[in-house]
Amino acid sequence: MDPQFETIDSKSAPWQPSEMAVGVEVKSLGSVEGRIMELYRLAPDTSYPDHIHQGPEFVYMLEGEATQNGQRLGPGWASAAGTGTLDKDFRSGGEGCTFLTVYSPSRYLDR
């Protein structure tokens, strides 16, 4: 089987409420070989559940700001996390935020 390309116009893709947290919306942009690419939009002062990365995770902040493991991420900031790392206390700032992420599905921790 030949490799395939998957394309999408992200502007026409609908925002969907996240099942993981209130105040989080997601646009699915594609999935290939166990990796998922999505846009996330968090309302102001929204927390995302702590989770362990089951594979590498890449985040690129587009708008607003967030705090990830104590580090402030503003527009243009990027983070890369390895398999097995704990993403703890991810929270959007007072304006909310929008970011692009590429990841493998994670196991979420009980709070």
Buried (B, 14 or more C-beta within 10 A) or exposed (E): EEEEEEEEEEEEBEEEEBEEBEBBBBBBBBEEEEBBBBBBBBBEEBBBBBBBBBBBBBBBBEEBBBBBEEEEBEEEBEBEBEEEBEBBEBBBBEEBBBBBBBBBEBEBEEE
